[in-house]
């Protein structure tokens, strides 16, 4: 796995350009080494199951999702995708007042994703009173109004738990209980349950449901039907799956996909 360095845009100190966007196309599995920068970073990615660690908290990013990384927060990125596109918006601390003080996951709207991708073409040398600058102000307004995704897939720091969680993320169609994980790793179900709750603040089954919802969202974006996904995830019916989805996301599948239509 190749080791990459961070982009330089995060260190631009010119306050006349409060937002600066960039893009990076990366081939092959890689790690972007741990670093921090003066600007906050809105990181948007096209691939699924990208791992981002911010100040020791590990996140798994679904396809076409984004994470907010506050100013000067230590973070690294790991991707096992063979090809990935990163788009970043770097925000001066003075212009990040409406954004969270800690890392947060977002599902960008089609409008915001389009603005980020367009702004990435501007580079960092645009003039403060230019059309590029005005579009970036609109982008900043969209960032301020974006709602934090209440469903976030965090990863434990404990190596055993992290390993089994990554296995489940990569294959959520197959249900694996903590008892079965315990047999595989030679530990008791009770120990795993206690350790999982201690590290994650929730039960393993709750976390698995969240992973399955995020998996379903990616499959919807790829054109699969509700019935097909419900069958893949071994739900008794499409209706049962829809009920679970709405309980976790707070909206129906139809409404969610309308609000978060995949960028083209």
C-alpha positions as CSV (number, residue, x, y, z in Angstrom):
1,X,0.0,0.0,0.0
2,X,1.6,3.3,-1.1
3,X,2.1,6.2,1.3
4,X,1.1,9.6,0.1
5,X,1.6,13.1,1.5
6,X,-1.1,15.7,2.0
7,X,-2.1,18.5,-0.4
8,X,-0.6,22.0,0.2
9,X,-3.9,23.9,-0.1
10,X,-4.6,23.4,3.6
11,X,-1.7,25.6,4.5
12,X,-2.6,28.6,2.4
13,X,-2.9,31.5,4.8
14,X,-4.3,34.2,2.5
15,X,-7.6,35.2,4.2
16,X,-8.8,37.0,1.0
17,X,-9.4,33.5,-0.3
18,X,-11.4,32.0,2.7
19,X,-12.3,28.9,0.7
20,X,-9.9,27.0,-1.7
21,X,-10.9,23.8,-3.4
22,X,-8.8,21.0,-4.9
23,X,-9.1,17.5,-6.5
24,X,-6.8,14.5,-6.5
25,X,-7.1,11.3,-8.6
26,X,-5.3,8.4,-7.0
27,X,-4.6,5.0,-8.5
28,X,-4.1,2.0,-6.3
29,X,-4.5,1.3,-2.6
30,X,-2.9,4.0,-0.4
31,X,-2.6,5.8,2.9
32,X,-2.4,9.6,3.2
33,X,0.0,10.0,6.1
34,X,-1.3,11.6,9.3
35,X,-1.1,15.3,9.2
36,X,-2.9,18.5,10.1
37,X,-3.3,21.9,8.6
38,X,-4.5,25.4,9.5
39,X,-7.6,25.3,7.4
40,X,-10.5,23.0,8.1
41,X,-11.2,20.5,5.3
42,X,-14.4,19.3,3.8
43,X,-13.3,16.0,2.1
44,X,-15.7,14.5,-0.5
45,X,-14.9,11.1,-2.0
46,X,-16.3,9.0,-4.9
47,X,-15.3,5.6,-3.6
48,X,-16.9,3.5,-0.8
49,X,-15.5,2.3,2.5
50,X,-12.7,4.9,2.7
51,X,-11.3,5.0,6.2
52,X,-10.6,8.4,7.8
53,X,-9.2,8.8,11.3
54,X,-9.6,12.2,12.9
55,X,-8.0,12.7,16.4
56,X,-8.0,9.0,17.0
57,X,-11.7,8.4,16.0
58,X,-12.0,6.1,12.9
59,X,-14.8,6.6,10.3
60,X,-15.8,4.5,7.4
61,X,-17.1,6.8,4.5
62,X,-19.7,5.4,2.2
63,X,-19.6,6.2,-1.5
64,X,-20.3,9.8,-2.4
65,X,-20.1,11.0,1.2
66,X,-18.0,13.7,2.8
67,X,-16.4,14.4,6.2
68,X,-15.7,17.7,7.9
69,X,-12.2,17.8,9.5
70,X,-11.7,20.8,11.7
71,X,-8.7,23.1,11.6
72,X,-5.5,21.6,13.0
73,X,-7.1,18.2,13.7
74,X,-4.7,15.4,13.2
75,X,-6.0,12.9,10.6
76,X,-5.1,10.3,8.0
77,X,-6.9,8.6,5.1
78,X,-6.7,5.0,4.0
79,X,-8.3,3.7,0.8
80,X,-8.4,0.1,-0.5
81,X,-10.0,1.2,-3.8
82,X,-8.0,0.7,-7.0
83,X,-9.1,4.1,-8.2
84,X,-10.5,7.1,-6.3
85,X,-11.3,10.8,-6.7
86,X,-10.9,13.1,-3.8
87,X,-12.4,16.6,-3.8
88,X,-11.6,19.0,-0.9
89,X,-12.7,22.4,0.2
90,X,-10.2,24.1,2.6
91,X,-11.9,26.7,4.9
92,X,-10.1,29.4,6.9
93,X,-10.8,29.1,10.6
94,X,-12.4,32.6,10.6
95,X,-15.0,31.4,8.1
96,X,-15.8,28.1,9.8
97,X,-17.9,29.5,12.6
98,X,-21.1,27.6,11.5
99,X,-19.3,24.3,11.0
100,X,-18.8,21.6,13.8
101,X,-15.9,21.8,16.2
102,X,-15.3,18.1,15.8
103,X,-15.3,15.7,12.8
104,X,-18.7,15.1,11.2
105,X,-20.1,13.0,8.3
106,X,-22.3,14.5,5.6
107,X,-24.2,13.2,2.6
108,X,-23.8,16.1,0.1
109,X,-26.7,17.3,-2.0
110,X,-26.4,17.2,-5.8
111,X,-26.0,21.0,-5.8
112,X,-23.2,21.0,-3.2
113,X,-21.4,18.1,-4.9
114,X,-21.5,20.0,-8.2
115,X,-20.2,23.2,-6.7
116,X,-17.3,21.3,-5.0
117,X,-16.4,19.6,-8.3
118,X,-16.6,22.9,-10.2
119,X,-14.6,24.8,-7.7
120,X,-11.8,22.2,-7.8
121,X,-11.0,23.5,-11.3
122,X,-10.2,27.0,-10.0
123,X,-6.9,26.2,-8.3
124,X,-5.7,28.5,-5.5
125,X,-4.6,31.6,-7.5
126,X,-8.0,33.1,-8.3
127,X,-8.6,36.8,-7.6
128,X,-10.7,37.7,-4.5
129,X,-13.3,39.7,-6.5
130,X,-13.6,37.2,-9.4
131,X,-16.4,35.0,-10.5
132,X,-14.6,32.0,-9.0
133,X,-14.6,33.8,-5.6
134,X,-18.3,34.5,-5.8
135,X,-19.1,30.9,-6.6
136,X,-17.0,29.8,-3.6
137,X,-19.0,32.1,-1.4
138,X,-22.1,30.3,-2.6
139,X,-20.4,27.0,-1.8
140,X,-19.6,28.3,1.7
141,X,-23.2,29.1,2.2
142,X,-24.2,25.6,1.2
143,X,-21.6,24.1,3.6
144,X,-23.0,26.2,6.5
145,X,-26.6,25.0,5.8
146,X,-25.7,21.3,5.3
147,X,-27.2,19.0,7.9
148,X,-24.8,16.6,9.7
149,X,-25.6,13.0,8.8
150,X,-27.0,11.4,12.0
151,X,-25.9,7.9,10.7
152,X,-22.1,7.7,10.9
153,X,-20.1,4.5,10.6
154,X,-17.4,4.8,13.1
155,X,-14.7,2.2,13.6
156,X,-13.2,1.0,16.9
157,X,-9.5,1.5,17.7
158,X,-9.1,-2.0,19.2
159,X,-7.3,-4.0,16.6
160,X,-9.5,-7.2,16.9
161,X,-12.8,-5.2,16.8
162,X,-11.6,-3.1,14.0
163,X,-10.7,-6.1,12.0
164,X,-14.1,-7.8,12.4
165,X,-15.9,-4.5,11.7
166,X,-14.0,-4.0,8.4
167,X,-14.8,-7.6,7.4
168,X,-18.5,-6.9,8.0
169,X,-18.4,-3.6,6.2
170,X,-16.9,-5.4,3.2
171,X,-19.6,-8.1,3.2
172,X,-22.7,-6.9,5.1
173,X,-25.0,-9.4,3.3
174,X,-23.8,-12.2,5.5
175,X,-24.9,-11.9,9.1
176,X,-22.2,-12.8,11.6
177,X,-23.0,-12.7,15.3
178,X,-20.6,-11.8,18.1
179,X,-20.8,-15.5,19.2
180,X,-19.5,-16.5,15.7
181,X,-16.8,-13.8,15.8
182,X,-15.8,-15.1,19.2
183,X,-15.3,-18.6,17.8
184,X,-13.2,-17.3,15.0
185,X,-11.0,-15.1,17.3
186,X,-10.9,-17.4,20.3
187,X,-12.7,-15.0,22.7
188,X,-16.0,-15.1,24.5
189,X,-19.1,-13.4,23.1
190,X,-19.6,-11.6,26.4
191,X,-16.1,-10.1,26.2
192,X,-16.6,-8.9,22.6
193,X,-20.0,-7.4,23.5
194,X,-18.6,-5.5,26.5
195,X,-15.5,-4.4,24.6
196,X,-17.6,-3.2,21.6
197,X,-20.0,-1.2,23.8
198,X,-17.1,0.3,25.6
199,X,-15.3,1.4,22.4
200,X,-18.4,2.4,20.3
201,X,-21.0,3.4,22.8
202,X,-23.7,1.2,21.2
203,X,-24.5,-2.5,20.8
204,X,-23.0,-4.5,17.9
205,X,-26.4,-5.3,16.4
206,X,-27.2,-1.5,16.2
207,X,-23.9,-0.8,14.5
208,X,-24.5,-3.6,12.0
209,X,-27.9,-2.2,11.0
210,X,-26.3,1.2,10.4
211,X,-23.7,-0.5,8.1
212,X,-26.4,-2.3,6.2
213,X,-28.3,1.0,5.7
214,X,-25.2,2.6,4.3
215,X,-24.6,-0.4,2.1
216,X,-28.2,-0.2,0.8
217,X,-27.7,3.5,-0.1
218,X,-24.7,2.7,-2.2
219,X,-26.7,-0.1,-3.9
220,X,-29.6,2.3,-4.6
221,X,-27.2,4.7,-6.2
222,X,-26.1,1.9,-8.5
223,X,-29.7,1.2,-9.6
224,X,-30.7,-1.8,-7.5
225,X,-34.3,-2.1,-6.4
226,X,-35.5,-2.1,-2.8
227,X,-36.7,-5.7,-3.2
228,X,-33.3,-6.9,-4.5
229,X,-31.4,-5.2,-1.6
230,X,-33.9,-6.5,1.0
231,X,-33.3,-10.0,-0.3
232,X,-29.5,-9.6,-0.4
233,X,-29.6,-8.5,3.3
234,X,-31.9,-11.4,4.2
235,X,-34.9,-9.4,5.3
236,X,-38.2,-11.2,5.4
237,X,-39.8,-8.6,3.0
238,X,-39.1,-5.3,1.3
239,X,-41.6,-3.7,3.6
240,X,-39.6,-4.9,6.7
241,X,-36.4,-3.4,5.2
242,X,-38.2,-0.1,4.4
243,X,-39.4,0.1,8.0
244,X,-35.9,-0.4,9.4
245,X,-34.4,2.1,6.9
246,X,-37.0,4.8,7.9
247,X,-36.4,4.1,11.7
248,X,-32.7,4.6,11.3
249,X,-32.6,7.5,8.8
250,X,-35.8,9.3,9.9
251,X,-37.2,9.5,6.3
252,X,-38.5,7.0,3.7
253,X,-36.1,5.5,1.1
254,X,-37.8,7.5,-1.6
255,X,-37.5,10.8,0.2
256,X,-33.9,10.1,1.2
257,X,-32.8,9.3,-2.4
258,X,-34.7,12.4,-3.7
259,X,-32.8,14.6,-1.2
260,X,-29.4,12.9,-2.0
261,X,-29.6,12.1,-5.6
262,X,-26.2,10.8,-6.9
263,X,-24.2,13.5,-8.6
264,X,-23.7,13.1,-12.4
